[in-house]
Amino acid sequence: MVKICCLGAGYVGGPTMAVIALKCPDIEVVVVDIFEPRIIAWNSDHLPIYEPGLDDVVKQCRGKNLFFSKDVEKHVAEADIVFVSVNTPTKTQGLGAGKAADLAYWESAARMIADVSRTDKIVVEKSTVPVKTAEAIEKILTHNSKGINFQILSNPEFLAEGTAIQDLFNPDRVLIGGRETPEGKKAIQALKDVYAHWVPVERIICTNLWSAELSKLAANAFLAQRISSVNAMSALCEATGADVSQVSHAIGKDTRIGPKFLNASVGFGGSCFQKDILNLVYICECNGLPEVATYWKQVVQVNEYQKTRFVNRMVSSMFNTVSGKKIAILGFAFKKDTGDTRETPAIGVCQGLLGDKAILSIYDPQVSQEQIQRDLSMHKSELDRPPRLQPASPTAMKQVTCVWDAYEAAKGAHGICILTEWDEFKTLDYQKIYDDMQKPAFVFDGRNVVDVDKLRQIGFIVYTIGKPLDAWLKDMPAVA
């Protein structure tokens, strides 16, 4: 019986291991983490992350062949395959600060694996890591091996939050990179055999280590670049009277381009896109490729520009000030069907509004008040963040309240700002909301979810990204 241990019980480790346990009943899977509250949550009826379908998978397997434990060293020592799914945040200080990945957790994990292992192991990179990380991990394990054989594999995840379980059940591809040696090929086959329990063999791609590591960064960079491209077009659409939805539809019909990731919005977020592109920028700079680094850096800068532009449009539309005005923020997660707020555009937009002394009433169906307040007061090291989007001061947090529904958020507000595309925001009773708001009443739709014509008939002044401007907005400057 093969035993798998996964270091890290977060957004990647938890769901991935749960699905492996479900699809491979003959394999024992243990997810370990040093953060005890997270393990307690995984063993409870209230899982630490929200992901459609995850509850059912965990409940089917937990206690049978899926276990969650804080006894890290014991389970690593017993495992045949160790997945490492620890955090790789962007460095905030030192060499490469603001761009390079911080591999401190990874190095610590590798040293612990070497220290506790008594049998040969396959060590699998599941976290997104810089190219050549495997080489560094290999050196740590080899120099501390005590005669034990370690094989390093790269098996990057390509999950989309909100659809992670379906992505795991039916992946586009599973990528496994390893050494092109007899031992490396044997390790690749062992991991391939695990996924082959449910993934068609033709979808399991085997490469060398470096190709697998770089493919993950490249995939996220290409997806983010598409979003920044359509967002750049949205600014031009507003300036010319074009409709970005019509432009996206037209270009998406070209089979070489395709329709996915062409929805204009207030910007991309999530744990991966910005972090991975900055990492890519740093790798390019380190390898003497400044022009390539500049190209990818611009993808992040356009994303920052989109958030700044959205805040500027709000402030300028509302008589050039939001000071003392109540703004309803609908949605705080970086996208619907997840409670994840990492790098959510809502943070930048809210900080921009707080910088102009707005009073915010925030509603999100899956994000807690504690998480929202933590995000808005946290200092983040981000690439070229404009002054307007700097983190709020502690005093500004007095201007923020979190409420239990959209109607409460909008009561008495001057404007509504939609920052997450939750389905419920499409079906709200906007007449009721309008009646309870200050006039003129504004809607700033950062996700293009509302029926613009219907809202304008009610009486709202509506701004939606990349669409022909309301007559009111045409008379206002684009920048406050």
N, C-alpha and C positions, 0 to 999 in steps of 0.2 A: 504494500500500500504506500503510494507516494504521499508525502506530507509537505504541504505548502505553508509557509509563514510569510505574512506581509507586514513590513515595518511601516506604520502610518495608517491611521483609521480615518482619513479625511475623505474629500470628495472623490478621489480616484481610488484609493485603497479599499474603502468600504464597499461601494457598489460593485467594483470589479471582482473582488473576492467572493461576494455574495452570489454573483452569477456563476463563477467558476464552481462554487460549491453546489449550486442547483443543477448545473449541467454535468457535473462529474461526481456522482454520489460515491464513487469508490475512492475519492481523494479527500483526505482530511485537510481542512483549511482553517488556519488560525490567524486572526488579525490582531496585531499588538500595537500598543501606543503607550508612551510614558505619561500621557495626560489622562489621569484617572477619570475625571468627569466625562470625558468623551467615551471611554470604554463602558462606564456605567450607563450612559445614554444608549449605546448600541445594544446593551443587554436588557433594555427597558422597552416599554410600549411607545416611547417618544424618541425616535431616532434623532441623532444630532444634526442630520441634514434632511432637507425636504427634496424628494425626487419621485415623480410619479411612478408607481409600480414597485418601488424599493421595499416598502413595508411588507408586501406579500412575499417577495423573494426571501427576505431575511427570516420571516416567520416560518416559512417552509423548511428552512435548513438549520436555523439556530438550535444548538443543542444536539444535533445529529452529526453533521460533518462540518458545521460552521461554528467557530468559537471566537469570542472577543476577549482579550486578556491584557493585563498590564505586566504580566510576567514575561518581559521581553526576552531576556537572555535564555531562559529555559526553552522557549519555543523556537528561537533561532537555532539553538544548539541541536534540536531534534529534527529540524526541517531538512528536506532534500533540495527544495527550491526555495530561495528567499527573494521575495519581491521587495524592492526598496521604493517606497512611495512617500518620502519625506519632503518637506517644504524646500523649495529653492528660490527664495525671494531675491529681488534685486538688491545688491549691496548699497547700503546707505552711507558708508564711509570707507576710506582707504582706497587702494588701487582699483580703478574701474567703478567707483561710486556712481550710482545713478544709472548704470548700464549693465555691468557684469553681474552674473548670477552669484549669489552667496552660497557656496558649497559646504559651509561649516557643518550643517546637519548631515549631509551626505558623507563627509569624511569621518565624522563621529560614528555614523552607522557602520561604515566599512571597518573601522578599527574595532568596534564591538563585535562584528561578525567574525573577524579574524581571531579575536581573543577567546570567544566562547566555543568556536567550532572544534569538533573532535572527529568529524567525518567530512568527506568531500561534498562540495555544495555547488549548485548553480545559483549565481547571484544576478538578479534581473533588475535592470534600471527601468522603473516605471514612472518616476518623476521626469518632468521635462528638464533636460540637462544640456549644458553646452557641448558642442562637438569636442571629442577627445577626453570627456570626463571618464569614460570607461578605462582609458589608458592610465589615468591617475589612480582610479579605484583599484585597478589591476595591480599597480605597483605597491599600494598599501597592503593589499591582501597577500601578495607574493612575498613581500619582505617580512610579513608577520605570520606566515602560513604554518610554521612548525611541521612542514612536510605534508600538509593537507592540500589537495588540489581544488582550486577555485576556477570556475569558468564564468566569465562575465558576458551577459547578454543585454542588448538594448531592445526593449519592448514598449515603445512609446504608446500612450493612450491617445485616442482621437475622439473622445466623448464630447458631446454637446450637452451642457447642463439643461435640464428640463426634458431631455429625451435620452438620458444616459442609459437607462435600462434597455430601451429598444435598440440603442446603438450597440450595446453589449450582446443582446440576443441575435442581432442581425447586422454585423459590422460590414462596412464597405470593404475593409481589408484589415488583417492583423499583420503587423510588421515585426519581424524578429531579426535582429542583427547580431552577429557573433564572429568570432575568429574563424578564419578559413584554414583551420588545422583539423586533424582527425578528432581531437578532443572537443574543439569548438563546434564542429558539425554534429557531433553526438549530443552536445548540450542543446543546440538548436532543435534537433529532432525531438528531444525529450519535452521541450516546451511546446513544440508544434503538436505533439501527441495530446497534450492537455487541451489545446484549443480545438483540435480535430474532433473532440467529443460532440461539438455542435456547429463548428464553422466549416463550410466546404473547403477542401484542401486547396482549391485553386485561388481562394481568397487569402491564403496565408503566404505572405511574401517574405522570403529570406534574403538578407543582404549582408554586407560586411558591417562592422560596428559603426563606422563613421557615417555611412549612408543612412543607417537607421536613426542615429542621433540627429543628423542634419535634416532629415525628412520631416521630423516633428516641427522644428523651428520654421522650416520652409512652408509647411502646410498652414501654420498659423499666420505667418507673414503674408502669404498670398490671400488668405481669407480677409485679414484686416485691411490689406491694400484695396480689395474690392469695396469694402465699406467706406474707406476714406475717399476712394475715387467717386463713388456716387454721392457722398456728402459734399465733396468739392463741387460737383455738378449742381447740387441743390442750391448752393449759394448763387450760382450763375442763373439758375431757373428763376429764382426770386427777382433777380436784377432785370431779367428780360421778359418775364411774364410767361415763361414756359412752365409746364407741370412735370416735376421730377418723376412722378408715378408713370406718366405716359412715356417719358424718355426711357425709363428703366424697362418698361414693358417692351418698347420697340427694340432696344439693343439686346434684351434678354432673349428675343426670338432668334437671334443669330446663334446657330448651334455651336459656334466656336466660343461664344461668351457664356450663354446659358443664363437662366433667370435667378439663380440662387445668390444670396448675399448682395442683392442690389436694392434693398429697401433703405431709403434715406431716413436718418434719425438724428437724435441729438448726439450720437457718438457710440462707439463700441466700448464695452467694459468686460468684466470677468477677470479671472485669475491669470489668464494665459497671454492674450494678444499683446498687450503693452509690454509685459515682462519679457516675452520671447523675442519681440522685435528689438527691444533695447539690448538684449543679450546678443542677438544677431549683429547689431550695430557694433557692439564691442568686439566681437570676434573678427568682423571685417577690418576694424581699425587695427587690431593686433596683428593681422595678417597683411598689413600694408595695402589695404583696399579702401582708401578714403572716399572715392566716388560711389562705391557700392554702399558704404556706410551712410553717406548723405542721402542716398535714394530711400533707404529703409527708414531713416530717421524722420523723413518728411511725412511718412505714413502716420506716425505718432503725432507730429506737429499739426497736421490737418485735423486729427481727432481732437486735439486741444482747442484748435481754432473753432471747431464746430460748437463746442460747449460755450466758449467765450461769445461767439456770435449769437447763440441762443439767448444768453443772459442779456447781452446788449440790446437785442431786439425787444425783450420784455421790458427792460428799464426805459428805453426810448419811447416805446408805445404808450407807457403809462405816465405821460407828461414828464419824462426824463428823471423820474425818481420813484422808488418803491419804499422810501423811508417811512416807517410806521404803518405801512400797508400790509394787510393780511393776504398771504398767498397760499392757496391750497396746493400741496404737492401730492399728486396721485401717483404712487409707485416709487419705490426706492431701490428694489433689487435691480441687477443689471439687465435682466430680461425676465419674461413671464415664466411661471412654473418652476421657479427656484427661489430660495431665500438668500442666495449668495449676493453679497454687496461688494465684493472685491473689485476695485477700480470702476464701480458703477458710475455712469455719467451724472447720476443724481447728486453725488458728493460735490463735484465741481460746480454744478448749477446752483445747488443750495448754498455753497460757500460764497459764490458770486452774489447771490441775492442778500445773504447776511452781511456781506461787505457793504451793501447799499442800505443796510439797516431795515430790511424787510422783516416781517413777523411771519414765520412759517408754521403751517399746520399740516402735518405729514401723515399720510395713510398708505400702508402697504399690507396686503393680506398675509404675508409670510415673514416679514422682517420685524423683529422686536424693537421696542423703544430703546432698550439698552444698546443694541447694535447700531441703531441710527445715531444715537448721541456719541457713541464711541467713534464712529466713522467721521462725523462732522468735527470732532475735536482733535482727531489724530493728525500728526504731522507726517506727511509722506514725501519721500524724495522722488520727485517726478521730473521728467525731462522738460526743461524750459517752461515750467508752469507760470502763466501770466499772473501779475500781482492781484488782479481781480479775483482769481480763483485760489488764492492762498488759503490755507486752513483758517477756520474761524477762531477767534479768541474765546476764552472761557466765558466772558461776559456775553458774547453773542449767543451762547447756548440758551440763555434766558429767553431768546426770541423764538425758540423752537418748542412746539408741542406735538406729541404723537397721539392720534385719535383712532377710533375703532371702525369708522366707516367713511366713505367718500362724502356723504351728505354733511356729516359733522365737520369734516375738513373744510368744505366749501361755504359753510354758514357764515355770512358776514364778510366773506372774502372779496377783495378787489379783482383777483385773478385766479385762474386754475392753471396749473402746470402739470401736464401728463408726461411722466418720465419712464414708465414701464408699461408695456403693452398688454397688461392683464385683460382678459376677455371681458370681465365685469365692467370695465370702463367704457365699453362700446354700447352697453345696454342701460346705462344710468338714466334716470328721469331728469334730463337736463332742463326741462321747463321748471320743475320743482327747485333744482339747484339755482337757476337764474333768478327765480322769485326771491330767494333768500340771500342774494349777493348784493354788494354795493354796485352802483351804476356809475359810469359804464362798466359792464362786466366783460372780462377778457378770458379767453381760453387760449393757452399756448400749448399746442400739441406737439410734443417732441417725438412721437412715435407714429403719427399719421393713423390714428385709430378712430377719430370721430367723423361723423357725417357733417362736413363743413356747411353745406347748404342748409341743412336742417337747423343747425345751431345759429346760423346767421338769421334765419327766419324768426327764431325765438327772440333774438335781439343781441346775442353775443357778438363781440368783436373777436374774430378768430385768426390766429396765426398758426399755420401748420407748415412744417419744414418743406421747402422746395416747391410750394404751390403758389399760384397767382395770389398776390397780396390783397387783403381787404382794403377797400378804399381808404379807410381810416389810417392804415399802416403806410400807405403810399405817401401820405403827407408828413409822415414822421421820419426822422433820420434813421438809417440802418444801424448806426452806432451812437450810443448815448454819449 
